[in-house]
Amino acid sequence: MNRNTRINALLLLVVAALAVLPLALGLGDHKEEPFAGADAEAETA
């Protein structure tokens, strides 16, 4: 592989890790959704 291909693969791995790590570690599960959407608005109505 040439240098650019290795850099692209490394960047892809970093982005994938940043996307998956919070889900894997369960971070943010205890927080409320900031934008509840139509479901919560319908429940409160």
PDB file of N, CA, C and O in Angstrom:
ATOM      1  N   MET A   1       0.848  -1.197   0.000  1.00  0.00           N
ATOM      2  CA  MET A   1       0.000   0.000   0.000  1.00  0.00           C
ATOM      3  C   MET A   1       0.881   1.243   0.000  1.00  0.00           C
ATOM      4  O   MET A   1       1.936   1.277   0.633  1.00  0.00           O
ATOM      5  N   ASN A   2       0.429   2.251  -0.715  1.00  0.00           N
ATOM      6  CA  ASN A   2       1.206   3.477  -0.674  1.00  0.00           C
ATOM      7  C   ASN A   2       0.811   4.311   0.542  1.00  0.00           C
ATOM      8  O   ASN A   2      -0.087   3.945   1.301  1.00  0.00           O
ATOM      9  N   ARG A   3       1.483   5.407   0.704  1.00  0.00           N
ATOM     10  CA  ARG A   3       1.324   6.209   1.927  1.00  0.00           C
ATOM     11  C   ARG A   3      -0.088   6.779   2.059  1.00  0.00           C
ATOM     12  O   ARG A   3      -0.659   6.769   3.150  1.00  0.00           O
ATOM     13  N   ASN A   4      -0.652   7.274   0.964  1.00  0.00           N
ATOM     14  CA  ASN A   4      -1.992   7.872   1.025  1.00  0.00           C
ATOM     15  C   ASN A   4      -3.052   6.847   1.396  1.00  0.00           C
ATOM     16  O   ASN A   4      -3.991   7.160   2.128  1.00  0.00           O
ATOM     17  N   THR A   5      -2.910   5.648   0.906  1.00  0.00           N
ATOM     18  CA  THR A   5      -3.880   4.601   1.230  1.00  0.00           C
ATOM     19  C   THR A   5      -3.827   4.265   2.709  1.00  0.00           C
ATOM     20  O   THR A   5      -4.863   4.061   3.341  1.00  0.00           O
ATOM     21  N   ARG A   6      -2.621   4.208   3.263  1.00  0.00           N
ATOM     22  CA  ARG A   6      -2.483   3.912   4.695  1.00  0.00           C
ATOM     23  C   ARG A   6      -3.072   5.026   5.544  1.00  0.00           C
ATOM     24  O   ARG A   6      -3.714   4.757   6.559  1.00  0.00           O
ATOM     25  N   ILE A   7      -2.860   6.276   5.140  1.00  0.00           N
ATOM     26  CA  ILE A   7      -3.407   7.412   5.891  1.00  0.00           C
ATOM     27  C   ILE A   7      -4.931   7.391   5.831  1.00  0.00           C
ATOM     28  O   ILE A   7      -5.592   7.623   6.842  1.00  0.00           O
ATOM     29  N   ASN A   8      -5.488   7.118   4.664  1.00  0.00           N
ATOM     30  CA  ASN A   8      -6.945   7.048   4.532  1.00  0.00           C
ATOM     31  C   ASN A   8      -7.526   5.929   5.384  1.00  0.00           C
ATOM     32  O   ASN A   8      -8.565   6.110   6.019  1.00  0.00           O
ATOM     33  N   ALA A   9      -6.875   4.786   5.404  1.00  0.00           N
ATOM     34  CA  ALA A   9      -7.359   3.666   6.208  1.00  0.00           C
ATOM     35  C   ALA A   9      -7.285   4.007   7.689  1.00  0.00           C
ATOM     36  O   ALA A   9      -8.190   3.667   8.451  1.00  0.00           O
ATOM     37  N   LEU A  10      -6.223   4.671   8.100  1.00  0.00           N
ATOM     38  CA  LEU A  10      -6.079   5.063   9.500  1.00  0.00           C
ATOM     39  C   LEU A  10      -7.160   6.060   9.895  1.00  0.00           C
ATOM     40  O   LEU A  10      -7.749   5.941  10.969  1.00  0.00           O
ATOM     41  N   LEU A  11      -7.426   7.041   9.039  1.00  0.00           N
ATOM     42  CA  LEU A  11      -8.482   8.009   9.325  1.00  0.00           C
ATOM     43  C   LEU A  11      -9.850   7.336   9.401  1.00  0.00           C
ATOM     44  O   LEU A  11     -10.671   7.685  10.249  1.00  0.00           O
ATOM     45  N   LEU A  12     -10.092   6.384   8.526  1.00  0.00           N
ATOM     46  CA  LEU A  12     -11.355   5.647   8.558  1.00  0.00           C
ATOM     47  C   LEU A  12     -11.505   4.881   9.866  1.00  0.00           C
ATOM     48  O   LEU A  12     -12.586   4.867  10.456  1.00  0.00           O
ATOM     49  N   LEU A  13     -10.432   4.247  10.321  1.00  0.00           N
ATOM     50  CA  LEU A  13     -10.479   3.518  11.589  1.00  0.00           C
ATOM     51  C   LEU A  13     -10.727   4.454  12.758  1.00  0.00           C
ATOM     52  O   LEU A  13     -11.474   4.113  13.675  1.00  0.00           O
ATOM     53  N   VAL A  14     -10.111   5.629  12.738  1.00  0.00           N
ATOM     54  CA  VAL A  14     -10.303   6.595  13.824  1.00  0.00           C
ATOM     55  C   VAL A  14     -11.751   7.065  13.861  1.00  0.00           C
ATOM     56  O   VAL A  14     -12.349   7.142  14.934  1.00  0.00           O
ATOM     57  N   VAL A  15     -12.314   7.375  12.713  1.00  0.00           N
ATOM     58  CA  VAL A  15     -13.706   7.837  12.664  1.00  0.00           C
ATOM     59  C   VAL A  15     -14.654   6.730  13.117  1.00  0.00           C
ATOM     60  O   VAL A  15     -15.607   6.993  13.850  1.00  0.00           O
ATOM     61  N   ALA A  16     -14.401   5.508  12.691  1.00  0.00           N
ATOM     62  CA  ALA A  16     -15.249   4.387  13.104  1.00  0.00           C
ATOM     63  C   ALA A  16     -15.148   4.167  14.608  1.00  0.00           C
ATOM     64  O   ALA A  16     -16.153   3.892  15.264  1.00  0.00           O
ATOM     65  N   ALA A  17     -13.940   4.285  15.159  1.00  0.00           N
ATOM     66  CA  ALA A  17     -13.775   4.109  16.603  1.00  0.00           C
ATOM     67  C   ALA A  17     -14.501   5.206  17.368  1.00  0.00           C
ATOM     68  O   ALA A  17     -15.126   4.933  18.393  1.00  0.00           O
ATOM     69  N   LEU A  18     -14.429   6.436  16.888  1.00  0.00           N
ATOM     70  CA  LEU A  18     -15.134   7.531  17.557  1.00  0.00           C
ATOM     71  C   LEU A  18     -16.645   7.340  17.495  1.00  0.00           C
ATOM     72  O   LEU A  18     -17.356   7.762  18.407  1.00  0.00           O
ATOM     73  N   ALA A  19     -17.139   6.719  16.451  1.00  0.00           N
ATOM     74  CA  ALA A  19     -18.577   6.490  16.334  1.00  0.00           C
ATOM     75  C   ALA A  19     -19.039   5.345  17.229  1.00  0.00           C
ATOM     76  O   ALA A  19     -20.146   5.389  17.765  1.00  0.00           O
ATOM     77  N   VAL A  20     -18.204   4.322  17.398  1.00  0.00           N
ATOM     78  CA  VAL A  20     -18.626   3.110  18.100  1.00  0.00           C
ATOM     79  C   VAL A  20     -18.324   3.159  19.591  1.00  0.00           C
ATOM     80  O   VAL A  20     -19.074   2.589  20.383  1.00  0.00           O
ATOM     81  N   LEU A  21     -17.249   3.825  19.994  1.00  0.00           N
ATOM     82  CA  LEU A  21     -16.840   3.799  21.404  1.00  0.00           C
ATOM     83  C   LEU A  21     -17.919   4.275  22.374  1.00  0.00           C
ATOM     84  O   LEU A  21     -18.161   3.587  23.366  1.00  0.00           O
ATOM     85  N   PRO A  22     -18.578   5.405  22.149  1.00  0.00           N
ATOM     86  CA  PRO A  22     -19.618   5.808  23.110  1.00  0.00           C
ATOM     87  C   PRO A  22     -20.744   4.784  23.220  1.00  0.00           C
ATOM     88  O   PRO A  22     -21.297   4.581  24.302  1.00  0.00           O
ATOM     89  N   LEU A  23     -21.082   4.142  22.113  1.00  0.00           N
ATOM     90  CA  LEU A  23     -22.124   3.112  22.158  1.00  0.00           C
ATOM     91  C   LEU A  23     -21.639   1.890  22.918  1.00  0.00           C
ATOM     92  O   LEU A  23     -22.386   1.304  23.701  1.00  0.00           O
ATOM     93  N   ALA A  24     -20.391   1.504  22.691  1.00  0.00           N
ATOM     94  CA  ALA A  24     -19.853   0.312  23.337  1.00  0.00           C
ATOM     95  C   ALA A  24     -19.675   0.530  24.833  1.00  0.00           C
ATOM     96  O   ALA A  24     -19.872  -0.395  25.621  1.00  0.00           O
ATOM     97  N   LEU A  25     -19.308   1.735  25.226  1.00  0.00           N
ATOM     98  CA  LEU A  25     -19.069   2.016  26.645  1.00  0.00           C
ATOM     99  C   LEU A  25     -20.334   2.450  27.369  1.00  0.00           C
ATOM    100  O   LEU A  25     -20.325   2.582  28.593  1.00  0.00           O
ATOM    101  N   GLY A  26     -21.421   2.675  26.638  1.00  0.00           N
ATOM    102  CA  GLY A  26     -22.678   3.065  27.264  1.00  0.00           C
ATOM    103  C   GLY A  26     -22.681   4.493  27.757  1.00  0.00           C
ATOM    104  O   GLY A  26     -23.422   4.828  28.682  1.00  0.00           O
ATOM    105  N   LEU A  27     -21.871   5.336  27.161  1.00  0.00           N
ATOM    106  CA  LEU A  27     -21.815   6.733  27.592  1.00  0.00           C
ATOM    107  C   LEU A  27     -23.054   7.461  27.098  1.00  0.00           C
ATOM    108  O   LEU A  27     -23.478   7.274  25.957  1.00  0.00           O
ATOM    109  N   GLY A  28     -23.628   8.282  27.947  1.00  0.00           N
ATOM    110  CA  GLY A  28     -24.781   9.071  27.558  1.00  0.00           C
ATOM    111  C   GLY A  28     -26.107   8.374  27.760  1.00  0.00           C
ATOM    112  O   GLY A  28     -27.151   8.937  27.431  1.00  0.00           O
ATOM    113  N   ASP A  29     -26.094   7.168  28.291  1.00  0.00           N
ATOM    114  CA  ASP A  29     -27.359   6.462  28.503  1.00  0.00           C
ATOM    115  C   ASP A  29     -28.201   7.100  29.593  1.00  0.00           C
ATOM    116  O   ASP A  29     -29.428   7.006  29.575  1.00  0.00           O
ATOM    117  N   HIS A  30     -27.542   7.750  30.541  1.00  0.00           N
ATOM    118  CA  HIS A  30     -28.269   8.309  31.677  1.00  0.00           C
ATOM    119  C   HIS A  30     -28.848   9.686  31.384  1.00  0.00           C
ATOM    120  O   HIS A  30     -29.572  10.242  32.211  1.00  0.00           O
ATOM    121  N   LYS A  31     -28.537  10.241  30.218  1.00  0.00           N
ATOM    122  CA  LYS A  31     -28.991  11.594  29.901  1.00  0.00           C
ATOM    123  C   LYS A  31     -30.317  11.550  29.153  1.00  0.00           C
ATOM    124  O   LYS A  31     -30.623  10.592  28.442  1.00  0.00           O
ATOM    125  N   GLU A  32     -31.099  12.624  29.337  1.00  0.00           N
ATOM    126  CA  GLU A  32     -32.327  12.763  28.557  1.00  0.00           C
ATOM    127  C   GLU A  32     -31.981  13.182  27.142  1.00  0.00           C
ATOM    128  O   GLU A  32     -30.934  13.778  26.893  1.00  0.00           O
ATOM    129  N   GLU A  33     -32.876  12.861  26.218  1.00  0.00           N
ATOM    130  CA  GLU A  33     -32.664  13.320  24.857  1.00  0.00           C
ATOM    131  C   GLU A  33     -32.891  14.823  24.806  1.00  0.00           C
ATOM    132  O   GLU A  33     -33.904  15.307  25.311  1.00  0.00           O
ATOM    133  N   PRO A  34     -31.962  15.577  24.202  1.00  0.00           N
ATOM    134  CA  PRO A  34     -32.156  17.032  24.139  1.00  0.00           C
ATOM    135  C   PRO A  34     -33.322  17.410  23.235  1.00  0.00           C
ATOM    136  O   PRO A  34     -34.001  18.405  23.488  1.00  0.00           O
ATOM    137  N   PHE A  35     -33.563  16.629  22.186  1.00  0.00           N
ATOM    138  CA  PHE A  35     -34.664  16.901  21.276  1.00  0.00           C
ATOM    139  C   PHE A  35     -35.562  15.672  21.270  1.00  0.00           C
ATOM    140  O   PHE A  35     -35.306  14.704  20.554  1.00  0.00           O
ATOM    141  N   ALA A  36     -36.601  15.724  22.063  1.00  0.00           N
ATOM    142  CA  ALA A  36     -37.438  14.542  22.246  1.00  0.00           C
ATOM    143  C   ALA A  36     -38.259  14.227  21.006  1.00  0.00           C
ATOM    144  O   ALA A  36     -38.559  13.061  20.751  1.00  0.00           O
ATOM    145  N   GLY A  37     -38.626  15.231  20.237  1.00  0.00           N
ATOM    146  CA  GLY A  37     -39.361  14.982  19.008  1.00  0.00           C
ATOM    147  C   GLY A  37     -40.859  14.906  19.229  1.00  0.00           C
ATOM    148  O   GLY A  37     -41.366  15.295  20.281  1.00  0.00           O
ATOM    149  N   ALA A  38     -41.553  14.408  18.237  1.00  0.00           N
ATOM    150  CA  ALA A  38     -43.014  14.411  18.242  1.00  0.00           C
ATOM    151  C   ALA A  38     -43.591  13.436  19.261  1.00  0.00           C
ATOM    152  O   ALA A  38     -44.676  13.678  19.790  1.00  0.00           O
ATOM    153  N   ASP A  39     -42.897  12.349  19.546  1.00  0.00           N
ATOM    154  CA  ASP A  39     -43.429  11.360  20.486  1.00  0.00           C
ATOM    155  C   ASP A  39     -43.607  11.954  21.874  1.00  0.00           C
ATOM    156  O   ASP A  39     -44.655  11.782  22.496  1.00  0.00           O
ATOM    157  N   ALA A  40     -42.599  12.645  22.356  1.00  0.00           N
ATOM    158  CA  ALA A  40     -42.686  13.230  23.692  1.00  0.00           C
ATOM    159  C   ALA A  40     -43.707  14.361  23.722  1.00  0.00           C
ATOM    160  O   ALA A  40     -44.404  14.542  24.720  1.00  0.00           O
ATOM    161  N   GLU A  41     -43.798  15.116  22.639  1.00  0.00           N
ATOM    162  CA  GLU A  41     -44.789  16.190  22.594  1.00  0.00           C
ATOM    163  C   GLU A  41     -46.201  15.615  22.622  1.00  0.00           C
ATOM    164  O   GLU A  41     -47.092  16.200  23.238  1.00  0.00           O
ATOM    165  N   ALA A  42     -46.414  14.489  21.972  1.00  0.00           N
ATOM    166  CA  ALA A  42     -47.732  13.861  21.972  1.00  0.00           C
ATOM    167  C   ALA A  42     -48.064  13.306  23.356  1.00  0.00           C
ATOM    168  O   ALA A  42     -49.220  13.335  23.779  1.00  0.00           O
ATOM    169  N   GLU A  43     -47.050  12.800  24.059  1.00  0.00           N
ATOM    170  CA  GLU A  43     -47.293  12.259  25.395  1.00  0.00           C
ATOM    171  C   GLU A  43     -47.650  13.358  26.385  1.00  0.00           C
ATOM    172  O   GLU A  43     -48.472  13.149  27.277  1.00  0.00           O
ATOM    173  N   THR A  44     -47.035  14.532  26.231  1.00  0.00           N
ATOM    174  CA  THR A  44     -47.304  15.612  27.179  1.00  0.00           C
ATOM    175  C   THR A  44     -48.619  16.317  26.865  1.00  0.00           C
ATOM    176  O   THR A  44     -49.179  16.982  27.736  1.00  0.00           O
ATOM    177  N   ALA A  45     -49.118  16.186  25.650  1.00  0.00           N
ATOM    178  CA  ALA A  45     -50.368  16.865  25.266  1.00  0.00           C
ATOM    179  C   ALA A  45     -51.579  16.154  25.840  1.00  0.00           C
ATOM    180  O   ALA A  45     -52.710  16.585  25.619  1.00  0.00           O
TER     181      ALA A  45
END
